[in-house]
Amino acid sequence: MTDTDEDLEWLDDLENLDSYLLTEVIVNKLPQCDTCFAYKRLVGIPAAYDGKTKKGPWAYMCQECFEIYGVGLGLGKGHRFVRWNSEE
C-alpha cells in the first residue's frame, strides 16, 4: 500500500501538530502526586498528569500542581491520566 499525497496532507500543517498527538493516557490506577510530596510532604494525593515541570524534570502532578508547575500537554510537555473503570 502506498501513501498518497492526500493521505499525508496533515503533515503539511505542522502548526497544528499537537492536535494529532496523544495528550491522554488510560491507566488502571492513578499514581501519587510527586510535587505534593516534594513540596508539601503530602502523601497519597492522586496525580492527574505526567508532565515536564517549569523547573525541568518530569513529575506526576495533581490538577493544582499542574497549573502551578506544568508546562502544558503534548509531545515533550505531558499528558493527562484517564482512569480506566472496569466492570470487575
C-alpha positions in Angstrom: 0.0 0.0 0.0 1.4 3.4 -1.0 0.7 6.7 0.8 -1.0 9.2 -1.5 -0.4 13.0 -1.3 -4.0 13.2 0.0 -3.2 10.8 2.9 -0.2 12.9 4.0 -1.8 16.4 3.7 -2.0 16.7 7.5 1.8 16.6 7.7 1.9 20.0 5.9 0.1 21.7 8.7 2.9 21.4 11.4 1.4 24.4 13.3 -1.4 22.1 14.5 0.8 19.1 15.1 -0.2 18.8 18.8 -3.8 18.2 17.8 -2.6 14.9 16.2 -0.5 13.9 19.2 -1.5 11.9 22.3 -2.4 14.1 25.3 -4.2 11.5 27.3 -3.2 8.1 28.7 -5.5 5.5 30.2 -4.3 4.0 33.5 -5.7 1.4 35.9 -4.5 3.3 39.0 -3.6 6.9 39.4 0.0 7.5 40.8 0.7 9.8 43.7 1.4 13.5 43.0 5.2 13.9 43.2 5.1 17.6 43.6 2.7 17.5 46.6 5.0 15.1 48.3 8.2 17.0 47.4 7.0 20.5 48.3 4.2 19.9 50.9 5.1 16.5 52.3 1.5 15.3 51.4 1.2 11.6 50.7 -1.5 9.9 48.6 -2.7 12.8 46.6 -3.7 11.3 43.2 -2.0 12.7 40.2 -4.0 13.8 37.1 -1.0 14.5 34.9 2.5 13.2 34.0 4.5 16.1 32.6 7.5 18.3 32.3 7.7 21.0 35.0 8.8 24.6 34.8 11.9 23.5 36.9 12.9 21.0 34.2 12.3 17.4 35.4 9.1 15.4 34.7 6.7 14.6 37.5 3.3 13.1 38.3 1.1 16.1 39.3 -2.4 16.7 40.6 -4.5 19.4 39.0 -3.4 22.2 41.3 0.3 21.3 40.9 0.0 21.0 37.1 -1.5 24.5 37.0 1.4 25.9 39.0 4.4 23.8 37.8 3.3 22.2 34.5 4.2 23.4 31.0 1.2 22.1 29.1 0.1 19.0 27.2 1.5 17.4 24.0 4.7 15.9 22.7 7.6 16.9 25.0 5.3 18.5 27.5 3.0 16.0 29.2 -0.3 14.0 29.2 -3.4 13.7 31.3 -4.3 10.5 33.0 -7.7 9.0 32.3 -8.8 6.3 34.8 -10.0 3.0 33.3 -13.1 2.0 35.1 -13.5 -1.7 34.6 -16.7 -3.6 35.4 -14.9 -6.2 37.6 
